[in-house]
């Protein structure tokens, strides 16, 4: 027979039931709060939150898609809202999540009810379990249209830029962290490499040692945003070690999201050779010009000296004529001459100033130490006149003529030589 509970036991039981009721009430309230928060979170999520079965049928969606309400979407295939080219990617991802129970992700283009493209979506797919079994999949989508459009625009821009650089007549290169990350064909040709051989090389290995410090300094300054010349000339190195002169233009740029240096290179070796040849020609012309100036100076000096010699010669001719010719003419005039002879003498006198004697010029120019009498006697000796005739012509004694002959030999430095005086005088022409 069952024992009836005592009053105290009944009272204790009532208290326990009251406590359990309070706990259940609090649990219901907590659950309600949790559900409200979950619904609020789901309803206000920036993207779509969708629950699908293994066949891709929508079992829950937090909001309607454009043109279709949330309730209308329930039971529809999720794949009808995806562009055909991407439907297989979505199917395979859902299948993989149900098979492995591990989350996956994919990127697709979404379509509206009219079949037009609406947006790009990145979708995270996770499993919903009942015990150990995957019973559904939850999809959380993020609209990445702006990002994809920016990415497409960037790719298009890069393609245009690549097309421009590939067809550029200048060598184009991009250096990042000191390494070459891009070159066009022209840049490779300038340096004698294939394009793939240059990628990854340190850019300073293509710079002549004379200019490496300068280039390194300017690249550093350009990366820091400091003002440096954009164009300058340096020597670069070809693959075979040949040094070539190049003009480069350097700018700071971005390459794959990181700062980089872009350089435009033009081979100016031929221009440099032409400039060097021009400089050498200018130096040569300057030397020739100086030489011509010196020659002109020397010529002026010679002409001045020639003028002086000419004036001196004129003086000496006059003296010679007066001392060697005029005295004899005077003697002839004092003899008995017929009128015809006298006329000839006068003509001779009038033209004496136009007569130049090579012997007299040489004699007076080289041997100015001879006296006028000695010059007169030397001239007669040269003509083959004997001492006796010379003495009579000059009204001097033979002994005096012999004395002058010795003085003439002495002054000609042939006194103690076996040299005929007349022969020596004839050699003075």
Phi, psi and omega in degrees: 000131184287136181280133178287138179294149179280169179299319181296320180294319178297319180296320179295321181294319179298318180297320180294319178296322178296319179296316179299322179296320179294319180295315179298321179297315179296322179296316178299319180295317178297319179295318179297317177298317181297317180295321180296317178297317181297314179297319179297317179297314181294314183295327184259009178297143183294334180244189178275140170243117189231138172251128180231158173272186185293346180261002177087011177282136182283124178253338176204144174213136186285341177202164180283152174275160181307122179090350181223129178286167181299317182295322180292334182282337181298131180089351178277155175284131179295336186288340180290345180262009182243140178301137186310322183297340184249358183297320182295324178300316180294316180301312182296324180292314178300315181299320180294321179295316179295327183284315187261337184074014180250146181292149177222175178213159176205164178237129182220166170263130180265149180242149175272179181300332180275003178084003179273150179292133180252306188198165171267137178229137169259128187239127173262126183247124179233156181278147169248119187256151166235098190073234180263358185262137175277119183253343180199173177231141177252132183246125175245115186254147177232129179286116180243025183302312181300317180296316180294319179296319177296320179294317178297318179298320178296317179296319179296318178296317179297322180294316178298315180298318180296319178299317179296314183292323181295328182261008181287145177279350178257157176281126182247133178219153175234127178248133179226126184055035177085348183258146177281121182248348178203139172215151172263175184298321183297318179298316179297319180297318180304321185263000176076024180247168162272153185303316183294336179288335184273332183296128180094345178288150174287133188297335182288343179292343178265003181257137177297141181308330180297336187239005183296317181297318179298312182296317180300318180295315184288325176297316178299316179295321180295319179295330178277358180082012180281154181282119176221157178303134179281329180244136172199164184252133179219167173264132177246171183243134171277171181300325181277005178091355180293135177273133178230144177274133179225148170259130181236147174238123188245134176225155176271136182216181174245134177229113182055043173082004181234150179299142180209171178243125176254132181237138172251123187242132177235128178285115181244025182301316181296319178297320178297319179297318179296318179296320179295318178297322179294318178297317179297320179295321178296319178296316179299316179295323179295318178297315180296322180297316178296320179297319178295321177298317179296319179295320178297320178297315179297321180295319177299318179297316180296318179295320178296318180293322178298319178298318179296316179298321180297316179295319179296321180297317179302317179298315184291324178297316179300315181296315181299316180298315182294324185270331186257336185247309186305316181304320180290322177297319179298318179296318179297319181297332181279355176271173181280109181241142175283169183303323180294317179296320180295323178296319178297320179298319181294318177299319179299318180296322183289337182257002181299328182293343180263000183263131178237124181262117178303321181295315182296320180296315180294318181297313183286330182283321186266337185230061183293348182283351177289143177280163178303320179296318180294323176297318179298314181293317180300322179296318179293321178298316179302324180282358178088016181283135180281165184299321184296319180289320179299317181299318181292318181295324184262002179059043178234165179281160179296322179299321180294320179297319179296322178299316179294325179298318179296319179297321180295316178299319180298316182289335175272002178061041177229022185297315183261023179247156176273062182242128178290129184296319181295318178300319179295318181294325178293332180286354181279003178300000000 
